[in-house]
Amino acid sequence: MNSIFKTKNGGIKCRQQLVKRRELLIGAGVLTSVLVMNPTSVIGQTEHSDGPRKINFSGRQRMLIQRAGKFVCLAYQNPNPGPLLAAAAEALALHQITEAGLRNGVELGLEPESNASVLNLLTRAKNAFSPYGQTIRDAIERRGVEDEHIQKISILNGPALAEMHAAVNLIERVYKSADLSEQMAMLINISGRQRMFTQRLVLLLCLTRHGATSGDARQELFRTMNRFSLSLNILNRVTPGALPASKSQPILERLSEAQGYWEALKQFVSTTASSAGNQFVNDVQTVDEKAEVLLKRMDAIVLLYEEAAT
């Protein structure tokens, strides 16, 4: 899945933390559930500057869930699955680091999580991810992907994503404060969710190729495309009113650039979904390459939102 931190020690420590955190981000590597009975009772309890980062990092978990599954699906029936399975292993490792860091803080340079409701949903997300992650690990350890892996990914991917999504949304609500407005918390969450959509598109496209039987992957593919477009519209509409021009203008310029990449990717995905045979395989690889470019663009935008909020 970042910005200049607020610290008591000044600019040097800020820059050191920024470099360290950027190294944890996807661009630097390879790369409901139970809520509290009264959600408003926990809003605003946290006043320190970890809010933007926690929303970002928790949101990145959604992307990593899709990313790890994507690489395993792409490795299926691939004559050279090794690099793809290595990429899946890296995504799993980053997911594990982030899962621990959201709880303990140390791994990500955050304060330990103390909100019981957040910890509860993080536990639910971890439990839902466990069988999904084990399926991916099994494929990595076997150095090959079998039919059972594809079917399990198709079945387990949705529940794992849904639980993590619920956790992110609660973290967004909990970490709103005098220092982090409701609009900024929402913008960080939504822009971070766009990263997940780039990976989910490729995963769903790949699952349609291999005849996954859980749900309608093709229908979900087009729903995901629509959600990406709607979210871009929200970001463009809300950003100018949420930030002063000096901060909003660079973000709007990046969003305009991302829009161009998205339009090209969207058209290619639509075309690829109708292709067949070897052409489909080649086209999915091209879709993945384009999605990786858009992922990096969206990651940079999330960083700008996070920096603007701190």
ABEGO torsion letter per residue (X at the ends): XXBBBBBAAEAAAAAAAAAAAAAABAAABAXXEBBBABAAAABGABABAAAAAAAAAAAAAAAAAAAAAAAAAAABGBABAAAAAAAAAAAAAAAAAAAAAAAAGAAAGBBBBABAAAAAAAAAAAAAAAAAAAAAAAAAAAGBBBAAAAAAAAAAAAAAAAAAAAAAAAAAAAABBAABBAAAAAAAAAAAAAAAAAAAAAAAAAAAAAGBABEBAAAAAAAAAAAAAAAAAAAAAAAAAABBAAAAAAAAAAAAAAAAAAAAAAAAAAAAAABBEAAAAAAAAAAAAAAAAAAAAAAAAAAAAAAAAX
